[in-house]
Amino acid sequence: MKRQLTAIIEREGDGYVALCPELDIASQGDTVQEARENLREALELFFESASVEEVKTRLREEVYVTQVEVAVG
């Protein structure tokens, strides 16, 4: 079974951090692609080892990524 999850990737220092907000799982890498791949691996390991109850407890079914315009200064 496959599932689509969100990956938010941002630069941190000399590398990149990837976060899956649905499960609050993160990973990192030297490039965007490496961070994304490492996050995918971390998520697969979570689903392989977590109990059904843990998945239910952690999984947020609805996550929205959007932009907000704000006044500054």
C-alpha positions in Angstrom: 0.0 0.0 0.0 1.2 3.5 -0.8 0.3 6.8 1.0 1.0 10.4 -0.1 2.5 12.4 2.8 3.9 16.0 2.9 7.6 16.8 3.0 8.6 20.3 4.0 12.3 20.9 3.2 14.3 23.8 4.4 18.0 24.8 4.4 19.6 24.6 7.8 23.3 25.5 7.9 25.2 23.6 5.2 22.4 21.1 4.7 18.7 20.5 4.5 16.1 19.3 7.0 13.0 17.5 5.8 9.9 17.3 7.9 6.7 15.2 7.5 4.1 17.2 9.5 1.5 14.4 9.3 3.6 12.3 11.6 6.1 14.8 13.0 9.1 12.8 11.6 12.2 14.6 10.3 15.4 13.7 8.6 18.3 15.6 7.0 20.7 15.5 4.1 23.4 17.5 2.3 21.1 18.2 -0.7 17.3 18.6 -1.1 17.1 15.3 -2.8 19.1 13.5 -0.1 17.0 15.0 2.7 13.8 13.9 0.8 15.1 10.4 0.3 16.3 10.2 4.0 12.8 11.3 5.1 11.2 8.7 2.9 13.4 6.0 4.5 12.6 7.3 8.0 8.9 7.2 7.2 9.1 3.6 5.8 11.0 2.5 8.9 8.3 4.1 11.1 5.5 2.3 9.3 7.4 -1.0 9.5 8.0 -0.8 13.2 5.1 1.2 14.6 2.0 -0.5 16.0 -1.4 0.3 14.4 -2.3 2.2 17.6 0.9 4.4 17.4 0.2 5.2 13.7 -3.4 6.2 14.6 -2.2 8.3 17.6 0.5 10.2 15.6 -1.1 10.5 12.1 -2.7 13.9 11.3 -5.1 13.2 8.4 -5.4 16.8 7.3 -2.3 19.0 6.8 -2.5 22.1 4.7 0.6 23.9 3.3 -0.2 27.5 2.2 1.3 30.9 2.2 0.1 33.9 4.3 0.7 37.5 3.5 1.5 39.7 6.5 2.4 43.3 6.9 6.0 43.9 8.2 7.4 47.1 9.5 
